Amino acid sequence: MPPRSAPASGTLLSFGPRPPGGRQGVAMPVVSLFHGAFCQEKAVADALAAAANLTVVTDDACIRQAGERSGLGPAAVARAFAAKVSVFDRFTHETNQALAWLRLVLAERLAENDALLLVGGCALLPPRAIGHILRACLIADAPARRRLAAEAGHDAQSARKLLAAADADRVALAARATGSADPWDPMLFDMVLPMDKLPLAAAVDCLVGHLGDAAVQPTEATRAAAADFLLAAKVQTALAAKGHDVRVAAHDGLVSLTIERKVLLLSSLERELRAIAAAVPGVADVLVKVGKGFYQSDIYRRADFDMPSRVLLVDDERDFVQTLSDRLSLRQIGVHVVFDGETALAAVAGEAPDVLVLDLRLPGINGLEALRRAKAARPDLEVVVLSGAAGPAERQACLALGAFAVLDKPADVDALAEVLRQAGKKARANQSAAATGA
């Protein structure tokens, strides 16, 4: 979804209701600067930070800190900003885990009462109730953005693709962070600046000029909203650490948890959620309720971090592999199925599985070749060969290529689940060692 056409004039656009309250008096300013790609965002951010003496908080910095603290790693957290969602996300809850940790990182920075400039997608995460944030958005029409992309070295075709992908990412992030599928919705911002019509210096002057406005000065209510944001983020990360994925809100110590998927033992889940949330310092009471999504067909699934949740299962016997996938899912193993070696290798590159389960007899690229290529591309990946046709020579070849195990088909499902658990544990250890350089 591309940005809407830029306004006809080069004047400041001011939209969006602000929370009531506000008083004169300059305090430590906080500015959030969301932007389209190639809208002079870096130049505006650098000039604004220098003019107003603001500390810049970038997406990269937040992603790095959230990745380290959560254990997800920066690459996994960065995927929360992308339009494409992993096929394993319904098992891992990785996107919502990442957003929870990003909110915590931002909430802690806001609690420090520093003069901040939040630049990028993270600018959408603080709730509107924190009224002492001046929320700005930089937009421009497509020709202006393509010109800047060309100046950065992109040809016309790649510029169009790059802008389309960047806009799609922003649409997805806005939906996750705010519930609005329009990232350029003026109701999300106090100011929308058309950078194809507004000179850079004028845009910066406009932002600086509004930092002293009464509407963006801290009040008791807006400080309380920032404290609520921090408490909600702490609760959400505590729940995420236990594998839970629910909506969290906080107000003056009361925490509300909303279950958005159907669950069979609702009272048991309520007790568990309430116990986890109540243990977070600052929580006075916990309310658990069901949301609109509870009445949909999707089922609530807690992530079990002891079991592998990113298993790619490759077999061209469709009935067999679908049945096996269902049985492994019942054992809390997250499985995605593909039916040939070429698709499997594409998924290894694009979906980052921890464990690959391969049949040797595959159409196109055979299992041995798929194993060789997969391990060459992803040395941290663990591969389990599951085949009814593996003789001694093939078994030895699989192990020589780095297979974790070679099992006969059909395998006992419980025994296979245990092998996958061990393989997943080793894959995570491989990833940790690679991340630390060990």
C-alpha positions as CSV (number, residue, x, y, z in Angstrom):
1,M,0.0,0.0,0.0
2,P,1.7,3.2,-1.1
3,P,1.5,6.4,0.8
4,R,-1.5,8.6,-0.1
5,S,-0.8,11.5,-2.4
6,A,1.1,14.3,-0.7
7,P,-0.8,17.4,0.2
8,A,-1.1,20.2,-2.4
9,S,0.6,22.8,-0.2
10,G,3.9,22.7,1.6
11,T,2.4,23.7,4.9
12,L,2.4,21.6,8.1
13,L,-0.6,19.3,8.4
14,S,-1.7,18.7,12.0
15,F,-4.2,15.9,12.7
16,G,-5.4,13.6,15.3
17,P,-7.0,14.2,18.7
18,R,-4.7,14.3,21.7
19,P,-5.5,13.1,25.2
20,P,-7.0,15.8,27.3
21,G,-4.8,17.9,29.5
22,G,-1.5,19.7,28.8
23,R,0.2,22.7,30.3
24,Q,2.7,25.3,29.3
25,G,6.3,25.0,30.3
26,V,9.1,23.3,28.4
27,A,10.1,19.9,29.7
28,M,12.3,17.1,28.3
29,P,10.8,16.7,24.8
30,V,10.1,13.4,23.1
31,V,9.5,13.2,19.4
32,S,8.5,10.1,17.4
33,L,9.3,10.2,13.7
34,F,7.7,7.6,11.5
35,H,8.5,7.8,7.8
36,G,8.2,6.2,4.4
37,A,11.3,5.0,2.8
38,F,13.3,7.7,1.0
39,C,11.5,10.6,2.6
40,Q,14.7,12.4,3.8
41,E,14.3,10.7,7.1
42,K,17.9,10.6,8.1
43,A,18.6,14.2,7.2
44,V,15.5,15.3,9.2
45,A,16.4,13.2,12.2
46,D,20.0,14.4,12.3
47,A,19.0,18.0,12.0
48,L,16.2,17.8,14.5
49,A,18.4,15.9,17.0
50,A,21.1,18.6,16.7
51,A,18.7,21.5,16.9
52,A,16.7,20.2,19.9
53,N,19.5,18.3,21.6
54,L,17.7,15.0,21.4
55,T,19.1,11.5,21.8
56,V,18.2,9.5,18.8
57,V,16.7,6.0,19.4
58,T,16.7,4.0,16.1
59,D,15.0,0.8,15.2
60,D,18.4,-0.9,14.9
61,A,19.3,0.0,18.5
62,C,16.0,-1.2,19.8
63,I,16.1,-4.4,17.8
64,R,19.6,-5.2,19.0
65,Q,18.7,-4.7,22.7
66,A,15.4,-6.6,22.4
67,G,17.2,-9.4,20.6
68,E,19.8,-9.7,23.3
69,R,17.5,-9.5,26.3
70,S,14.8,-11.8,24.9
71,G,17.2,-14.5,23.6
72,L,15.5,-14.3,20.3
73,G,18.4,-12.6,18.6
74,P,18.4,-9.4,16.5
75,A,17.5,-11.2,13.2
76,A,14.3,-12.7,14.8
77,V,13.3,-9.4,16.3
78,A,13.8,-7.6,13.0
79,R,11.3,-9.9,11.4
80,A,8.6,-8.3,13.4
81,F,9.0,-5.3,11.1
82,A,8.5,-7.3,7.9
83,A,5.3,-8.0,6.0
84,K,6.1,-11.6,5.5
85,V,5.3,-13.8,8.6
86,S,7.2,-17.0,9.1
87,V,5.2,-20.2,8.6
88,F,6.4,-21.2,12.1
89,D,5.0,-18.1,13.8
90,R,1.8,-19.8,15.0
91,F,4.1,-22.2,16.9
92,T,6.7,-19.8,18.1
93,H,4.7,-16.6,18.6
94,E,8.0,-15.0,17.6
95,T,6.4,-11.8,16.1
96,N,4.4,-10.9,19.2
97,Q,7.3,-11.9,21.4
98,A,9.5,-9.5,19.5
99,L,7.0,-6.7,19.7
100,A,6.6,-7.3,23.5
101,W,10.4,-6.9,24.0
102,L,10.6,-3.9,21.7
103,R,7.8,-2.2,23.8
104,L,9.7,-3.0,27.0
105,V,12.9,-1.4,25.6
106,L,11.0,1.7,24.5
107,A,9.0,1.9,27.7
108,E,12.2,1.8,29.8
109,R,13.8,4.6,27.7
110,L,10.6,6.7,28.1
111,A,10.7,6.2,31.8
112,E,14.2,7.7,32.0
113,N,12.7,11.1,31.1
114,D,15.4,11.8,28.6
115,A,15.0,14.1,25.6
116,L,14.4,11.4,22.9
117,L,13.9,11.2,19.2
118,L,12.3,7.8,18.2
119,V,13.0,7.2,14.5
120,G,11.4,4.4,12.4
121,G,8.9,1.7,13.0
122,C,9.3,1.8,16.8
123,A,7.7,5.2,16.7
124,L,4.4,3.5,16.3
125,L,4.7,1.4,19.5
126,P,4.0,3.9,22.4
127,P,0.3,4.3,22.9
128,R,-1.5,7.6,22.2
129,A,-2.3,8.0,25.9
130,I,1.3,9.0,26.4
131,G,0.4,12.5,25.3
132,H,3.8,14.2,25.8
133,I,5.2,12.6,22.7
134,L,5.1,14.8,19.6
135,R,4.2,12.3,16.9
136,A,5.3,13.1,13.4
137,C,5.2,11.3,10.0
138,L,7.3,12.1,7.0
139,I,5.7,11.3,3.6
140,A,6.3,12.1,0.0
141,D,4.8,11.2,-3.4
142,A,6.1,8.3,-5.3
143,P,8.1,10.2,-8.0
144,A,10.0,12.1,-5.3
145,R,10.8,8.9,-3.4
146,R,11.9,7.2,-6.6
147,R,14.2,10.2,-7.3
148,L,15.9,9.8,-3.9
149,A,16.2,6.1,-4.5
150,A,17.9,6.8,-7.8
151,E,20.3,9.2,-6.1
152,A,21.1,6.3,-3.7
153,G,22.1,4.1,-6.6
154,H,19.0,2.2,-7.4
155,D,17.7,1.8,-11.0
156,A,14.1,2.5,-11.8
157,Q,12.9,-1.1,-11.5
158,S,14.7,-1.9,-8.3
159,A,13.5,1.4,-6.8
160,R,9.9,0.5,-7.5
161,K,10.4,-3.0,-5.9
162,L,12.2,-1.5,-3.0
163,L,9.5,1.1,-2.3
164,A,6.7,-1.4,-2.7
165,A,8.4,-3.8,-0.2
166,A,9.1,-1.0,2.3
167,D,5.5,0.2,2.1
168,A,4.2,-3.4,2.6
169,D,6.4,-3.8,5.7
170,R,5.0,-0.5,7.1
171,V,1.4,-1.6,6.5
172,A,2.0,-4.9,8.4
173,L,3.8,-3.1,11.3
174,A,1.1,-0.5,11.6
175,A,-1.5,-3.2,11.8
176,R,0.4,-5.1,14.5
177,A,1.3,-2.0,16.5
178,T,-1.8,0.1,16.2
179,G,-4.6,-2.0,14.7
180,S,-4.7,0.4,11.7
181,A,-3.9,-1.1,8.3
182,D,-3.0,2.4,7.1
183,P,0.5,3.4,8.3
184,W,-0.1,6.9,7.0
185,D,-3.4,7.4,8.8
186,P,-3.3,11.0,10.1
187,M,-5.1,9.9,13.2
188,L,-1.9,8.2,14.3
189,F,0.1,11.4,14.2
190,D,0.1,15.0,15.4
191,M,1.9,16.2,12.3
192,V,2.3,14.9,8.8
193,L,5.0,16.5,6.8
194,P,5.0,16.3,2.9
195,M,8.7,16.1,2.2
196,D,8.3,16.4,-1.5
197,K,6.9,19.9,-1.0
198,L,8.4,21.1,2.2
199,P,12.1,22.1,2.3
200,L,14.2,20.2,4.8
201,A,15.0,23.2,7.0
202,A,11.3,24.2,7.1
203,A,10.3,20.7,8.2
204,V,12.9,20.7,11.0
205,D,11.9,24.3,12.1
206,C,8.3,23.2,12.2
207,L,9.1,20.3,14.4
208,V,11.3,22.3,16.7
209,G,8.7,25.0,16.9
210,H,6.1,22.7,18.3
211,L,8.2,21.1,21.0
212,G,7.0,23.8,23.5
213,D,3.3,23.4,22.7
214,A,1.1,22.8,25.8
215,A,-0.3,19.7,24.2
216,V,3.0,17.9,24.2
217,Q,4.1,18.8,27.7
218,P,4.1,16.0,30.4
219,T,1.2,16.0,32.8
220,E,0.3,13.7,35.7
221,A,-2.0,11.8,33.3
222,T,0.6,11.3,30.5
223,R,3.3,10.3,33.0
224,A,0.8,7.7,34.4
225,A,0.2,6.5,30.9
226,A,3.9,6.0,30.4
227,A,4.1,4.0,33.6
228,D,1.2,1.9,32.5
229,F,3.0,1.2,29.2
230,L,6.0,0.1,31.1
231,L,4.0,-2.2,33.4
232,A,2.1,-3.7,30.5
233,A,5.4,-4.4,28.6
234,K,6.9,-6.1,31.7
235,V,3.8,-8.3,32.0
236,Q,3.7,-9.2,28.3
237,T,7.4,-10.2,28.3
238,A,6.9,-12.3,31.4
239,L,4.0,-14.1,29.7
240,A,6.0,-14.4,26.5
241,A,8.8,-16.0,28.4
242,K,6.3,-18.8,29.4
243,G,5.1,-19.2,25.9
244,H,1.9,-17.2,26.1
245,D,0.5,-14.8,23.5
246,V,-2.3,-12.6,24.8
247,R,-3.1,-8.9,24.6
248,V,-2.0,-6.9,27.7
249,A,-3.1,-3.5,29.0
250,A,-2.4,-1.8,32.3
251,H,-4.0,1.1,34.2
252,D,-2.9,2.1,37.7
253,G,-1.7,-1.4,38.7
254,L,-4.7,-3.2,37.2
255,V,-3.6,-5.5,34.3
256,S,-6.1,-6.7,31.7
257,L,-5.2,-9.8,29.8
258,T,-7.3,-10.6,26.6
259,I,-7.3,-14.1,25.1
260,E,-7.9,-13.8,21.4
261,R,-8.0,-17.5,20.5
262,K,-10.3,-20.4,21.5
263,V,-9.0,-22.6,24.3
264,L,-10.6,-25.8,25.6
265,L,-9.6,-25.4,29.3
266,L,-10.3,-21.7,29.7
267,S,-10.3,-21.7,33.5
268,S,-6.9,-23.4,33.7
269,L,-5.4,-21.0,31.3
270,E,-6.9,-18.0,33.2
271,R,-5.3,-19.3,36.4
272,E,-1.9,-19.7,34.8
273,L,-2.0,-16.3,33.1
274,R,-3.2,-14.6,36.3
275,A,-0.4,-16.2,38.4
276,I,2.4,-15.1,35.9
277,A,1.1,-11.6,35.7
278,A,0.5,-11.2,39.4
279,A,4.2,-12.0,40.1
280,V,5.4,-9.0,38.2
281,P,6.3,-6.1,40.6
282,G,3.8,-3.3,40.4
283,V,0.7,-5.4,39.5
284,A,-2.1,-4.9,42.0
285,D,-4.8,-7.0,40.3
286,V,-5.3,-9.0,37.1
287,L,-8.4,-9.2,35.0
288,V,-8.5,-12.0,32.4
289,K,-11.1,-11.8,29.6
290,V,-11.8,-13.1,26.1
291,G,-11.7,-11.0,23.0
292,K,-13.5,-11.1,19.7
293,G,-10.9,-13.5,18.3
294,F,-11.8,-16.1,21.0
295,Y,-14.9,-17.0,18.9
296,Q,-13.0,-17.7,15.7
297,S,-11.8,-21.1,14.6
298,D,-8.1,-20.6,15.5
299,I,-7.0,-22.4,18.7
300,Y,-4.8,-20.9,21.5
301,R,-1.5,-22.6,21.5
302,R,1.2,-22.0,24.2
303,A,4.7,-22.1,22.9
304,D,6.6,-25.0,24.5
305,F,10.3,-23.9,24.5
306,D,11.4,-27.4,25.4
307,M,10.1,-28.8,22.1
308,P,11.3,-27.7,18.6
309,S,8.9,-25.2,17.1
310,R,10.6,-24.8,13.7
311,V,10.7,-28.2,12.1
312,L,10.5,-28.5,8.3
313,L,9.2,-31.8,7.2
314,V,10.0,-32.9,3.6
315,D,8.3,-35.9,2.0
316,D,6.5,-36.5,-1.3
317,E,4.1,-39.1,0.2
318,R,1.4,-36.5,1.1
319,D,-0.9,-38.7,3.1
320,F,2.0,-40.0,5.2
321,V,3.6,-36.6,5.8
322,Q,0.3,-34.9,6.7
323,T,-0.5,-37.6,9.2
324,L,2.9,-37.4,10.7
325,S,2.7,-33.6,10.9
326,D,-0.6,-33.9,12.8
327,R,0.8,-36.4,15.3
328,L,3.9,-34.3,15.9
329,S,1.8,-31.2,16.4
330,L,-0.1,-33.1,19.1
331,R,3.2,-33.5,20.9
332,Q,3.8,-29.7,20.8
333,I,6.2,-29.8,17.9
334,G,5.8,-27.0,15.4
335,V,5.9,-28.5,11.9
336,H,5.6,-27.1,8.4
337,V,5.3,-29.5,5.5
338,V,6.7,-29.3,1.9
339,F,6.8,-32.0,-0.7
340,D,10.0,-31.7,-2.7
341,G,13.7,-30.8,-2.3
342,E,13.7,-27.6,-4.2
343,T,10.8,-26.1,-2.1
344,A,12.6,-27.4,1.1
345,L,15.8,-25.5,0.2
346,A,13.9,-22.3,-0.5
347,A,12.2,-22.7,2.9
348,V,15.6,-23.3,4.6
349,A,16.7,-20.0,3.2
350,G,13.5,-18.1,3.8
351,E,11.9,-19.5,7.0
352,A,15.0,-20.3,9.1
353,P,13.9,-23.8,10.5
354,D,15.9,-25.3,13.3
355,V,15.4,-28.9,12.2
356,L,14.9,-30.4,8.7
357,V,13.4,-33.8,8.4
358,L,14.2,-35.4,5.0
359,D,13.1,-38.4,3.0
360,L,15.9,-39.6,0.7
361,R,13.6,-40.3,-2.3
362,L,12.3,-36.9,-3.3
363,P,11.3,-35.7,-6.8
364,G,13.8,-33.3,-8.4
365,I,16.6,-32.7,-5.9
366,N,17.0,-35.9,-4.0
367,G,17.4,-36.1,-0.3
368,L,21.2,-36.5,-0.2
369,E,21.7,-33.5,-2.4
370,A,19.1,-31.5,-0.4
371,L,21.0,-32.5,2.8
372,R,24.3,-31.3,1.3
373,R,23.0,-28.0,0.1
374,A,21.0,-27.3,3.3
375,K,24.1,-27.9,5.6
376,A,26.3,-25.8,3.3
377,A,23.8,-22.9,3.5
378,R,23.0,-23.3,7.2
379,P,25.7,-25.1,9.2
380,D,23.7,-24.5,12.4
381,L,20.7,-26.5,10.9
382,E,20.2,-30.0,12.2
383,V,18.9,-32.6,9.7
384,V,17.1,-35.8,10.5
385,V,16.8,-38.3,7.6
386,L,13.6,-40.3,7.7
387,S,13.5,-42.9,4.9
388,G,12.4,-46.4,4.1
389,A,15.1,-46.8,1.6
390,A,18.4,-46.0,3.3
391,G,20.9,-48.8,3.0
392,P,24.2,-48.9,4.9
393,A,26.1,-46.8,2.3
394,E,23.4,-44.1,2.2
395,R,23.3,-44.0,6.0
396,Q,27.0,-43.4,6.1
397,A,26.8,-40.8,3.4
398,C,24.1,-38.9,5.3
399,L,26.1,-38.9,8.5
400,A,29.2,-37.8,6.6
401,L,27.2,-34.8,5.2
402,G,26.3,-33.8,8.8
403,A,22.9,-35.5,9.4
404,F,21.9,-35.5,13.1
405,A,20.3,-38.9,12.8
406,V,19.1,-41.4,10.2
407,L,15.8,-43.2,11.0
408,D,13.8,-45.9,9.3
409,K,10.3,-45.1,8.0
410,P,7.8,-45.5,9.5
411,A,9.2,-44.4,12.8
412,D,7.6,-44.6,16.2
413,V,6.2,-41.1,16.6
414,D,7.3,-40.7,20.3
415,A,10.8,-41.9,19.4
416,L,10.9,-39.4,16.5
417,A,9.6,-36.6,18.7
418,E,12.5,-37.3,21.2
419,V,15.0,-37.2,18.4
420,L,13.6,-33.9,17.1
421,R,13.7,-32.5,20.7
422,Q,17.4,-33.4,20.9
423,A,18.1,-32.0,17.4
424,G,16.2,-28.8,18.2
425,K,18.3,-28.4,21.4
426,K,21.5,-28.9,19.4
427,A,20.4,-26.4,16.7
428,R,19.7,-23.7,19.3
429,A,23.1,-24.4,20.8
430,N,24.7,-24.1,17.4
431,Q,22.9,-20.7,16.9
432,S,24.0,-19.4,20.3
433,A,27.6,-20.4,19.6
434,A,27.6,-18.7,16.2
435,A,26.1,-15.6,17.7
436,T,28.8,-15.4,20.4
437,G,31.6,-16.4,18.1
438,A,32.3,-19.5,20.2
